[in-house]
């Protein structure tokens, strides 16, 4: 009787194994397809990241160009400003000298002369000649 059970379980076992093999095969095919889709999504995402990186690099290059240009302009304006300050100092010194000469001429000759006073903003060039006004920024202040 035991042999019958083994024989009958053997034929049932073949059917079970066939079902198990078929499920394994279907699962394996499904897994392969899922892995293929996953690789495709990953490759597509990588392509998008590469495009974004190239775009950001181009933006960085443009910003660097703008910064370089603005820096050159700033250096030029700063240099011109230094020259103008030196000229103001030199002219103020000349004006003082001329006023001193006029005062001496006035004392020696006894004639009353109208000697203008040197404006305070020439004596103190670091002071602004006009009152400080608030600076109003617009939304496009950093656009070129």
MODELLER restraints for C-alpha pairs under 7 A, 6 or more apart:
rsr = mdl.restraints
at = mdl.atoms
rsr.add(forms.Gaussian(group=physical.xy_distance, feature=features.Distance(at['CA:92:A'], at['CA:122:A']), mean=6.44, stdev=0.5))
rsr.add(forms.Gaussian(group=physical.xy_distance, feature=features.Distance(at['CA:99:A'], at['CA:115:A']), mean=6.69, stdev=0.5))
rsr.add(forms.Gaussian(group=physical.xy_distance, feature=features.Distance(at['CA:106:A'], at['CA:112:A']), mean=6.15, stdev=0.5))
rsr.add(forms.Gaussian(group=physical.xy_distance, feature=features.Distance(at['CA:106:A'], at['CA:113:A']), mean=6.30, stdev=0.5))
rsr.add(forms.Gaussian(group=physical.xy_distance, feature=features.Distance(at['CA:121:A'], at['CA:127:A']), mean=6.25, stdev=0.5))
rsr.add(forms.Gaussian(group=physical.xy_distance, feature=features.Distance(at['CA:121:A'], at['CA:129:A']), mean=5.99, stdev=0.5))
